[in-house]
Amino acid sequence: MRFRTRAIHVGNERDPQTGAVVPPIHMATTYVQPGAGDWGEFDYARSGNPTRRNLERTIASLEGGVGALAFSSGMAATHCATMLLEAGDHVLAGCDIYGGTYRLLHKILNRAGVAVTIAPADDLSAFAAAIRAETKLVWIESPGNPLMSITDIAACAELAHRHGALLGIDNTFATPVLTRPLEMGADIVMHSATKYFGGHSDALGGALVVRDADLLERLYFVQNATGAVMAPFEAFLTSRGLKTLDLRVRAQCDSARRLAEWLANDPRIARTLYPGLPSHPRHELATRQMDGGFGAMLSFEVKGDFHTAKRLVETTKLFQLAVSLGAVESLIEQPASMSHASYDASDRAAHGITDSLVRISVGLEDPDDLQADLDQALNT
């Protein structure tokens, strides 16, 4: 079955008891066992749940993995991946990454004796120079957040494996509609399921997908031991969202491309960052690595300062001022004061996250209405 068909049918088989075309939500927290010490498929909700299992089957199918694990949030999923590490290990991460991941690496993981280095993953030579003998995990995002950098996933996989490390990638921005990193050699794919998977700003969740059964077992052990699992109702909402993922993402990509082209030619804008623009430094790589679209996220720098950008994001009417992304409604934010405020100010400056940077998540509204909204805000 093709991608869109699998999104609707894998993990969503009709209920054998009633014939319901939508599987029921299983809210039970514990399950009767066949006998003492004789375990059935499910025993306790932290260890497994039928609704969560169905979602995990769908996600694994879409990403091309041997299995998936659904978590209570994207950060819980990322945290689980980092808990494979031990004191003395080293993480090499790209510098164009989500602020919450930066905070986890620099202000939580370091307490466990794990060293962290961030380097530009879209510059393979500079990135390779930062790897160490004790590097056990390489972590990247493509497109990057918030600068929309494009990283060569296959090259990073080769680099990580040559040094005995795992490659993990946050694939939230691209989604498996556009990019399937496991096919390019990545070991772990992470999604904030809150974003495009759910698609309606009403379900919090995360997911890990892998291509190796032994690695899946290691991650499952950590998840079960620590307990940050997705609840049944959120699993149901996310499963429902996945059924329209392909349609939503492709429509949002089309609108984002139109807005990026308009912003790139607007004299009020200093710089537009979108991999679908020929002016993007890694446009050719994005064309090869992404399947028929360049994502629905874009950033731009207004001509002005922190207060200019702040005033802009506070003046839009259709674009709602909020963190998060990937849903049907369009959102706008200022990374320096919102999604990436957890970065140290020096690191923001060093890695190009300027005070005048604005990030938008393009939803499903009419693109002409979205352009008009940005236009009136820029005029203000």
N, C-alpha and C positions, 0 to 999 in steps of 0.2 A: 504493500500500500504506500501511496505517496504521503508526503508530510501532512498536508491538510486533512487527509482521511484518517491518518493515525492519530492526529490531535483530537479527533472526534470519537474514534472507536476504541483505540487501545486504552485499557484501564476503565472503560465506560461501557462494558458489556451489560446487556439487559439483565435485570434481576431474575434468577431462575425460579424463585418462589412465586413471584407475582406477574412477571412479564414486563415490569416497569422499565421504560427505556432509559431512565436515569437511575443509577444505583442508589440505594438508600444511604443515609448518613448513619454511621454506627457510633453512638455516643458512649457505649459501655466502657468502663475503665478496667474491668476484670472479666475473665472468661472461665467457665467451668472446664476442668481438665478430665481426660478419660480415666485417669487413676493417679494415685500418689506417685510422683516422680515420672509419670507418663505424660509428656507435654504435647498439647495440640499445636496447631499453627499459630494461635494467639494465646497469650496468657495474661498479659498486663499491658495497659494502654501505652506506657512509656516504651515498651519493647516492640509493640506493633499494633496496628489498628487497620481494619479492612478499608476504611475510607482513605486513610493516608497511604496504604499500600497501592491502591488504585492510582492515586496521583503519582506516586513514585514510578509506577510502570509507564505511565504516559510520558513523564519527563525523560526517563531513560530511553524510551523509543525515539523521542524527538531529537535528543542529543547523540544518539547512537552509542549509548553506554551499556555495560552489562547490568547496571543497576543504579538506582538513585536513592537518596535519603532526603526526606523533607523535614525542615527545621522550623522553629518558632519565629525566626527572622533571618535575614541575610547575614547579619553579623554573627548570629549563632552558628550558621553554616561555616563561615570563614574561620571562626574561633575553633570549631571542630577540626578543620584542616590543620591549623597551627598546633593543635594539641598532639599531633604526631611527632612533634619535635621534643628534644630533651635539652637540658642545660648544657651549654657549650656549642650547640648548633648555631647556624647562621641562616638568616633569611635575606635574600636579595629581592627587592621589590622595585617595580617601576615607580617613577616619581609622579606620574599623572594618574593618581588613584583616588578612590573615594576617601573623603576625610575621616569617616568612621574606621576604615581599614588602617589608615595612617595612625589614628589614635590607638587602635588595638595593638599594632606592631610596636609603636614607640613608647606607649604608656601603660601597657598591660603585659605584653609578651616579654618585654625586657626584664620584668620582675622575676621571671622564671629562669633567667640566665641565658636567654636566647638573644644573640646579637642581630641587629637589623641594619641594613644598608639600603638606601634608595638611590637609584640612578636612572637615567633616561633610557627606558626600554626600547624606544624607537631609534636609538643610536646603538646598534649592536656592538660596535667596538668599545664604546664607553661602558656599555652594560656588561660585556664580557670581562672588562678590566676590573670590575667590582666583585666578581665571584671569588670565593675563597675555597680552601680545601675543606673547611667545615660547613660549607653551604649545603643544606639539605632540602631547602624549598626555594624555588623561584616563583614569584607572584607578579602577574601582569594584568592589565586591562587593555582591551582594544575594541572599540575606540576608548581612549582614556578619558578620565573624569577629573577636571572639567575642560581640558584643552583639546579634546578630540584627536589626540595623537593616535597613530596607527602603528602597531607593533607586528613584526613578522613572527607569527606564532610558531611556525615550523622551525625557524631558525632558533628561537628561544628554547623550543623543546630539545633540539639537538644539543644546544649549549648546556642545558640543565642535565641531560642524560650523560653527556660526555664527562661531567663532573660528579656523577652519582647522585644527582638531586632530582626531586620531583618538580614538574611544572604545573602550577595551578593558575587558573585564569578566571577572572570575574567577567562573565559573558553577559551581564545584565543588559548593557546598552545594545548589543548586537542581537541578542536572543538567538536560538537555534534556527530561526527563520533565515537569518542572514549569515551566520557563522557557526560552524560546528567544530570547535577546537580539538575534540578527541580525534577527529579524522586527520588532524595536522600534527598529532603527536603529543598533545597535552595529556597529563595524567589525571587532573582534577579540574572539573568545571563547576564554578559556583554561580548561583543566581540569587539575587534578591527577588523572590517570587512576589513580593509586594508590588513590584513594578509591572512589567509587561505581562507576566504570567497571569496575575490576577486581573490587571487592566482596568480596574474601576475604583481604585483608592479605598477599598473596603476590606482588604484581607492582608494581614501581616504574615510573612513567611520567607523561607529561604530553602535552597536545595543544593546538594552536591551530587555530581554525576561522575562516574569513573569508568574506565575501560578495562580494569583489571579486577578480577573477583577477589583476590587476596587483599588488595587495597580497600575494596568495598567492605570486607569483613573487619579490617582494622578500624575504619571510620565508623562502622556500625557499633563496634564495641565502645568507642569513645562516646558516641551519641547516646547509647543506652545507659552508659555509666553516669553521664552528666545530665541527661534528661531534657535537653532543649528541643523537644519535638513539636511538630506542628499539630495543632488541635484539629479535631474532626471537621468542625464547621468551616474553618479556614481552608482545610484540604478540599472540602466540597466546593467552596467559592473559587479556589484556584483551578480546580479541574474544570469548572464551568468556563472560567476565563480562557483556558488553553484552547477551547474549541474554536474560538474566534481569533486566536493569536496571529495566524498567518494573514488574515484579512486586515486586521487592525494595523499590524506593523507595516505592511506594504502601503496602505493608505496614508499612514503617518509619515512614512519615508517620502512619499511624493510631495506632501505639503511642506515638509522640512526642507527639501531641495528647493522648492519655489521660494520659500522665505530666505534661504541662504543666498540664493542668486540675487534677490532683491537687496538684501542687506550688504552684500559684497560691493554693490554699485552705489550705495547711499553715502553721500558726502558727510553725513553726521556720524558715520561709523569708521573707526580707525582700523579695525581688523575683524574679519569674519572667519571663524574656525568651523569647518565642516568638511569631512572627508570626501563628499561628493563634488566639491568644487575642484576644477582642474588646477587651481592655485594652491591647493593643499599640498604640502611637501611629500606626502605619502599617498597621493591620489591613485597612482598606478598600482601600488600594493593593495590598497583598499579595493580596487576594482577586481583584482585577482582573488582576494581573500574573502570578500563579502558577496553574497549570492543575490544579485539583482537589486540591491538597495544599499544605502549608506547610513541608515539609522534615522531616528526621529529626534535626536538630540543635537543641538548646536549651541555654540557660544560666540559672543562677539564683544569687542571692546568699544565702548562709546568714546567719543572725543571729549575728554574731561577728566574728572578725578573721582574719588570715592563717593562724594556727595552727588555728582552727576548720575552715576550708576544707581545709587540708592534712590534718588528721586524718580528715575526711570522705572525701576521695578515696583515702586509704590504708586505709579500712576496708571498702569495698564488696567483694563476693565475685564477683558476676556481672559487674558493670561493672569492666573491667580498667583499671588505671592505666597509660595509655599515650597518647602523642600519636598523631596521625592520626585518621581517622574514616571513615565511610561503608561499613564492611564488615558482614558478617553478625553479628559479635560486638559487643556494646555496650562502649564505652570511656568513661572518665571522666578528667578532668584539671583542673588548676588553672592557668588561663592566665598568671597573674602569675609563676609559677615554671616554667612549661613552654612552651606554644606561643607565648606572647607575652613571654617573658623577654628576647628581643632588642630589644624596645621600650625606649627610655630610660625610666627610672622616672618622670620628669616628664611624659613623653608618655602613659604609661599612666594616670597620675592625671588628666591634663587631659582625656582622652577616655573616662573612665568605666570603665576596666578595673581594678576594685578588687581588693584582696587577698582579699576574701571571695567572689569570683566563681568558680563552678564551671561547666565546660562538659561536656556529655555528648553522645555520638553513640549514638543508639538503634539497636540491631541488630535481629535477627530472633527473639530469644528471646520467650517468652510475656510480654506486658506485665505480667501479674499478678506474675510472678516478679521482673521488673525493679523494680516498685514496692515489693515486699517487701524487696528488697535495699537500695534507697535508704532505706527506712523504718528498717531495722535500723542502717544506717550513721549516719543522723541521730540515732537514739537514743543511739548510742555517743558 
